[in-house]
Amino acid sequence: MRVKKTKQSDRGVYRYPVQVEDGRGGYRTAYNVIKPGEDGITEVMIKSLHAMDDHEVYLNVKNGHPPMTAEQKAAKKEWEEAHPGEKYTMNWNLSLNYIASEDDEEVDKSHVLAGASYDPFYEEEVSPEIQRLRDVVSTMTDRQKQVYQLVLLAEYSFTDAAKIMECSPANVKQICNKVIALIKAGVKK
């Protein structure tokens, strides 16, 4: 589970862990490295992989800190007032035992993991707004999708996106304005 983003200085390539045999009957972690220019890999692909990792980190951190109930907030406030200058600590990382149930020692926790897994080919119903946005994106040209991903989703500047796309920042801005207009028109339907 990723909880830290890759350093900016290490984002020119993409590294991911794999398990390889260690020659003694066990396994060790090794890293495969994907570089732009090899096997048809582009800088955009590398940046997209890092963007997916960043999103995973965001979700892991967010899910590791669930919202507090009113009772928890009141207890926190009361404790902080009784202990001025100290920080209220909470253990947000819940174990599978806590999530599944603490009543039974032999709980099958696979249903918890199954519920937390994500299958990109099977998706539950989404809101009509999200579906309209997806429909708009599906009608975009490849260049528009690229600008949508780089500028609007990954928050690259026009200059950085232009370097990746090998065009001018003005061209990226023009495409971005068209993308925003498409989204506004499509989502309002």
Helices and strands as residue ranges (DSSP letters): G 8-10, E 14-21, E 27-34, H 43-64, H 70-82, H 96-100, H 110-116, H 128-139, H 142-147, I 148-153, H 158-165, H 169-187
